Amino acid sequence: MTTTAPTTTQPPVTEGDGVIFFATRTSDWSGSNPVLLFDDTRVNIGQRFQDGFSFTANNSGLHFFSLSAGALAHTETILSLTDIKPARGNIRRESTANSGDDVIYRNTIVNLDRDQAITVEAMTVLASNGDDALISWGGFSFDDLFVDPVVFSAGRDSEYRPDSPTKHIIELPDVFVNQGDSSSKIP
């Protein structure tokens, strides 16, 4: 029997092209300044993540961002991207009833202007423990990575309660991004 190693597809950019970054915080956060400092930059292609806290768009267009927050037991958790209108991608847990620590993730797609700078603000204590990336922020520019990307983002701004226990489709009536008419490509 012969086996072959799995192959991986490289991203469609090389060093010097595009913008991709990923940074983490290696210790808990409880600073008096709400702007969160990420002290471990793991990827910074395009050098647009700067000084451990600020991302600046190199071009106008759609960007994908992912945030994670280490949420302590019995505490409120609030983490948000700054200067994004309308606000998208915020992490907010108001309940203090949780009895265990959690990691809360949020992804978002937003339109940024060229040279628009954004940061992450934390309004509450956040937990981290070194290499596990409990507190993290990463992102990339769609237009830098793909030619004519088809991108969509939809959600809801209201609570969802199914009509029946067998209903498995969640309606997402609010379309935030629809570049390239992705709705026509969804079955």
PECOR-V243180 format. One record per pair of residues at least 24 apart in sequence whose ideal C-beta (glycine too) atoms are under 8 Angstrom apart, sorted by sequence separation. I is the first residue (numbers start at 1). J is the second residue. If there is no record, write none. Layout:
I	J
I	J
This chain:
21	45
65	89
67	91
74	98
84	108
153	177
20	45
21	46
73	98
74	99
152	177
19	45
20	46
23	49
73	99
84	110
101	127
151	177
152	178
18	45
19	46
21	48
71	98
73	100
77	104
81	108
151	178
152	179
17	45
18	46
21	49
73	101
151	179
17	46
19	48
23	52
72	101
81	110
150	179
151	180
15	45
71	101
149	179
150	180
152	182
70	101
71	102
103	134
149	180
150	181
151	182
152	183
13	45
70	102
71	103
148	180
150	182
70	103
71	104
83	116
109	142
21	55
69	103
83	117
84	118
68	103
69	104
83	118
150	185
68	104
82	118
83	119
68	105
81	118
82	119
142	179
19	57
67	105
68	106
81	119
82	120
19	58
66	105
67	106
81	120
82	121
66	106
67	107
80	120
66	107
67	108
79	120
80	121
28	70
65	107
79	121
109	151
36	79
64	107
65	108
79	122
80	123
64	108
65	109
78	122
79	123
109	153
64	109
65	110
78	123
79	124
108	153
63	109
78	124
35	82
62	109
63	110
77	124
79	126
62	110
63	111
76	124
62	111
63	112
75	124
77	126
61	111
62	112
75	125
60	111
61	112
60	112
60	113
67	120
69	122
72	125
60	114
72	126
57	112
59	114
71	126
72	127
57	113
58	114
70	126
71	127
57	114
58	115
69	126
70	127
57	115
70	128
56	115
57	116
70	129
56	116
57	117
56	117
55	117
54	117
55	118
54	118
55	119
70	134
54	119
68	133
69	134
70	135
88	153
53	119
68	134
69	135
111	177
53	120
68	135
109	176
110	177
68	136
109	177
67	136
68	137
66	136
67	137
66	137
65	137
66	138
65	138
66	139
65	139
64	139
63	139
64	140
63	140
63	141
64	142
62	141
63	142
61	141
62	142
61	142
62	143
38	120
55	137
59	141
61	143
36	119
58	141
35	119
36	120
55	139
57	141
59	143
35	120
36	121
59	144
35	121
36	122
58	144
34	121
62	149
34	122
88	176
34	123
62	151
36	126
31	122
29	122
30	125
43	138
29	125
30	126
28	125
29	126
38	135
28	126
38	136
46	144
28	127
29	128
36	135
38	137
28	128
25	126
27	128
36	137
26	128
25	128
27	130
24	128
26	130
26	131
29	135
24	133
25	134
24	134
25	135
24	135
25	136
24	136
23	136
24	137
22	136
23	137
22	137
23	138
62	177
22	138
21	138
62	179
20	138
21	139
20	139
21	140
20	140
19	140
18	140
19	141
18	141
19	144
20	145
18	144
17	144
18	145
13	144
13	145
12	145
11	145
12	146
